[in-house]
Amino acid sequence: MIVEVVGGADERPEVRVVDTDDLTRLHLALGQVTDEEADEALREAGLGRLEDADTGSLDAAALRAAAEPDADVADWAQRWDRMVEHARERGWLSEDGATLQVHVESAAGA
């Protein structure tokens, strides 16, 4: 699953959740936006925030709510649970389970 923040110099950045059925990976992809624009867009969308140029924090409940309606696989909920458990094992889930720490990548061309 990928959370994208895309837009251009003349566009307001847009946040979208894509590849919702691929729960073997999760990252934040930034298009042609500044870190400040990405952070603001994520906060306004209620999905999280940008911690720094390499790391983001995503609201787990909001991400699930945004992604699940687009899921096309019958066992999506079980896959989600496995992804969250994997994040917990790696130290990428907050102690209260509310936020997922994710890596930031370029979405150039998105």
C-alpha positions as CSV (number, residue, x, y, z in Angstrom):
1,M,0.0,0.0,0.0
2,I,1.2,3.5,-0.8
3,V,0.1,6.8,0.5
4,E,0.9,9.4,-2.2
5,V,1.1,13.1,-1.8
6,V,1.2,14.5,-5.3
7,G,0.7,17.9,-7.0
8,G,2.7,20.5,-8.7
9,A,3.7,24.1,-8.3
10,D,0.3,25.3,-9.5
11,E,-1.8,22.6,-7.9
12,R,-2.9,22.0,-4.3
13,P,-1.2,18.8,-3.1
14,E,-3.5,15.8,-3.1
15,V,-3.3,12.7,-0.8
16,R,-4.4,9.4,-2.1
17,V,-4.1,5.8,-1.0
18,V,-3.2,3.4,-3.8
19,D,-2.2,-0.3,-4.2
20,T,-4.6,-1.0,-1.3
21,D,-4.5,-4.8,-1.8
22,D,-0.7,-5.0,-1.5
23,L,-0.3,-5.1,2.3
24,T,3.2,-6.6,2.1
25,R,4.6,-3.0,2.0
26,L,3.6,0.4,3.2
27,H,5.3,3.7,2.4
28,L,4.7,7.3,1.8
29,A,5.5,8.6,-1.7
30,L,6.0,12.3,-2.3
31,G,5.6,13.8,-5.8
32,Q,6.6,17.3,-6.7
33,V,5.7,18.8,-3.3
34,T,7.8,20.3,-0.6
35,D,8.1,18.6,2.8
36,E,5.9,21.4,4.2
37,E,3.2,20.9,1.6
38,A,3.3,17.1,2.1
39,D,3.0,17.6,5.9
40,E,0.1,20.0,5.5
41,A,-1.7,17.8,3.0
42,L,-1.4,14.7,5.2
43,R,-2.6,16.6,8.3
44,E,-5.6,18.1,6.4
45,A,-6.5,14.7,5.1
46,G,-6.4,13.3,8.6
47,L,-3.9,10.6,7.5
48,G,-0.8,11.6,9.4
49,R,2.2,13.8,9.2
50,L,5.7,14.1,7.8
51,E,8.3,13.7,10.6
52,D,11.3,14.5,8.4
53,A,12.5,14.0,4.8
54,D,12.8,10.2,5.3
55,T,10.0,9.4,7.8
56,G,6.2,9.8,8.1
57,S,3.7,8.8,10.7
58,L,0.3,7.6,9.5
59,D,-2.9,7.3,11.5
60,A,-3.6,3.6,11.5
61,A,-7.4,3.9,11.8
62,A,-7.7,6.7,9.2
63,L,-5.5,4.7,6.8
64,R,-7.6,1.6,7.2
65,A,-10.8,3.6,6.7
66,A,-9.3,5.2,3.5
67,A,-8.0,1.9,2.1
68,E,-10.5,-0.8,3.0
69,P,-13.4,0.4,0.7
70,D,-11.1,0.0,-2.3
71,A,-9.9,-3.5,-1.3
72,D,-10.6,-6.2,-3.8
73,V,-9.4,-9.3,-1.9
74,A,-11.7,-11.2,0.4
75,D,-9.1,-11.6,3.2
76,W,-8.1,-7.9,3.3
77,A,-8.9,-7.5,7.0
78,Q,-6.6,-10.5,7.9
79,R,-3.9,-9.1,5.6
80,W,-4.2,-5.7,7.3
81,D,-3.9,-7.3,10.7
82,R,-0.7,-9.2,9.6
83,M,0.7,-5.9,8.3
84,V,0.1,-4.1,11.5
85,E,1.5,-7.0,13.5
86,H,4.6,-7.0,11.3
87,A,5.0,-3.2,12.0
88,R,4.6,-3.9,15.7
89,E,7.4,-6.5,15.6
90,R,9.7,-4.1,13.7
91,G,9.1,-1.2,16.1
92,W,7.1,0.8,13.4
93,L,3.9,0.9,15.4
94,S,3.4,3.3,18.2
95,E,2.9,1.8,21.7
96,D,-0.8,2.6,21.6
97,G,-1.2,1.2,18.1
98,A,-2.5,4.5,16.7
99,T,0.3,5.4,14.3
100,L,2.5,3.6,11.8
101,Q,6.0,4.8,11.1
102,V,6.7,4.7,7.3
103,H,9.6,5.4,5.0
104,V,9.3,8.3,2.5
105,E,10.1,7.7,-1.1
106,S,9.9,9.7,-4.3
107,A,6.7,9.4,-6.4
108,A,8.2,11.3,-9.3
109,G,5.9,10.8,-12.2
110,A,2.9,9.9,-10.0
